[in-house]
Amino acid sequence: MNAKITASTHGTPGEVVTIEEGQIAWIGPIEALEEAGNFDAVFCHEDDEERLIGYPRINSRQNQRTDNIGAS
């Protein structure tokens, strides 16, 4: 299964958070993502989204942006 990317302005540029079965699995730099092990979702800064598209195990068709988190 390919992971889904969730990009946000609230992420830390250059870093990702991976999620597996609803729990944080790994946090680290994009360059070390291969060391992350298993994951089904990736959270990143919106400026890093393009870097992740095409990465093995990431499905570019399931991406979403979260620009309005916390907006009412």
Residue pairs with C-beta under 8 A, 6 or more apart in sequence:
1 40
2 57
2 58
2 59
2 62
3 18
3 39
3 40
3 41
3 42
3 57
3 58
3 59
4 40
4 41
4 42
4 58
4 59
4 62
4 63
4 64
5 41
5 42
5 43
5 44
5 49
5 52
5 53
5 58
5 60
5 62
5 63
5 64
6 41
6 42
6 43
6 44
6 63
6 64
6 65
6 66
7 43
7 44
7 45
7 46
7 48
7 49
7 63
7 64
7 65
7 66
8 43
8 44
8 45
8 46
8 65
8 66
8 67
8 69
9 45
9 46
9 67
10 45
10 66
10 69
11 17
11 43
11 44
11 45
11 46
11 48
12 45
13 45
13 47
13 48
14 29
14 30
14 45
14 48
15 27
15 28
15 29
15 30
15 44
15 45
16 27
16 28
16 29
16 30
16 33
16 36
16 42
16 43
16 44
16 48
16 52
17 24
17 26
17 27
17 42
17 43
17 44
18 24
18 25
18 26
18 27
18 33
18 36
18 37
18 39
18 41
18 42
18 43
19 25
19 39
19 40
19 41
19 42
19 43
20 37
20 38
20 39
20 40
21 40
25 36
25 37
25 38
25 39
26 35
26 36
26 37
26 39
28 35
28 36
30 44
30 48
30 51
30 52
33 42
33 52
33 55
39 57
42 52
42 58
44 52
46 65
46 67
49 63
52 58
53 60
53 63
54 60
